[in-house]
Amino acid sequence: MKTTTAIIATAAALISPVWGGDILIDNNLLLPAEDAPAFKKKAAEQYGTLWMVDAAYGYWHTHRAMPETCSRSNNLLLRVLANQRILRNDTHGGTWLVAEFDGAWGLDHSSAQEAHYFADGYGSATSPHADARGAHRGVIPELGIMQYLAHKRVCITAGMLNFTNYLDAITIANCTYCSFTNSGFTNSTVLPLTEANLAAMVQWQFTERDAATLAFTRCGCEAGYNPFHSRSIDGYAVVGEYRHDFGDGGCVLRFNPFVKHTHADTNGGLCASVEANPCNWATVFLRTGAAMRQTEDCNCFDLSVGARLHLIPERESDFLGIAWGVFKGAPPTEHAREQALEINYSLQLTDWFKLKPHFQYIHNPAYRNDTRDEALWGVQAVFSF
């Protein structure tokens, strides 16, 4: 009898392991880590309300703007991430309503106008600030339902989704206003990481160190428009991800295959990334990807590397950020590759305020023959609530 009981107990343990889906929880709730200066325990957490609000003042300037375009940007940036638990289930994770709001508002006449906006002024293939959309605009890129199952090892999300929150989510680069300002370093420029489109996603953590994601989205609806009633829907994209954590999480490897189909053509490819902590004062990442062809919103190749270096031991929250990337399009031009270098330094002055000056140098911006190399500098003042 004891033998039979032991066999049943062993089989049950194999079928339902005791570990939970820590990888999915860390990836999806999108809040600062508990050891981060901006992390705050909020009284509303007892009601299942989690939120993160980052506001930033951003100033960017280039001395070689394209003709008839603005040479500087003077913006107030805002990002709000909110998660509200609808049904509580401490064992399995419960049911959550997830939402995101992003915006950018110009603080002077030149920055506020839509025409001849700064992003067009320096001709780069990527944006200087990944969390702002347009010169004077606020949008909701995500509003969906997230359902956890099986001890938080399975997560199903559906609705109007922002794929940048879940896929290619490199910790060192993909976070609001606190790492790199060039969106080519923040997210892959090859993956079809749509936002504000109807989408569904299944995530499964099948071991303590391995997780997989399969995501499906319709394409063609720009942020700020209603995907539930849009006539601009054009095709679909399927994106996958396999993630493996080595050891105690000091190194994370990701592979992202994808296929995108529109009325114009079908595109596909593979991206990969690795981030690691080789020592207690450095975090590094490498990201690369290739697609069969360039599309309107995706490059055909990119490669970027970056590092976050904590140079002053007594100031653990301050860091020097360095990143370099090459992005390849396929236009009929001799300048088919853009290269970007960024250097920034983040000063965490209080638990709610940081100051981050940065410099970028862009070679062959936007693959155009009629542009010169750009030197771009700026500063961000970031407020976390």
Secondary structure, 3 states (H helix, E strand, C coil): CHHHHHHHHHHHHHHCCCCCCHHHHHHHCCCCCCCCCCCCCCHHHHHCEEEEEEEEEEEEEECCCCCCCCCEEEEEEEEEEEEEEEECCCCCCCEEEEEEEEEEEECCHHHHCCCCCHHHHCCCCCCCCCCCCCCEEEEEEEEEEEEEECCCCEEEEEEEECHHHCCCCCCCCCCCCCCCCCHHHHCCCCCCCCCCEEEEEEEEECCCCEEEEEEEEECCCCCCCCHHHCCCCCCEEEEEEEEEEECCCCEEEEEEEEEEECCCCEEEEEEEEEEEEEECCEEEEEEEEEECCCCCCCCCEEEEEEEEECCCCCCCCCEEEEEEEEEECCCCCCCCEEEEEEEEEEEECCCCEEEEEEEEEEECHHHCCCCCCEEEEEEEEEEEC
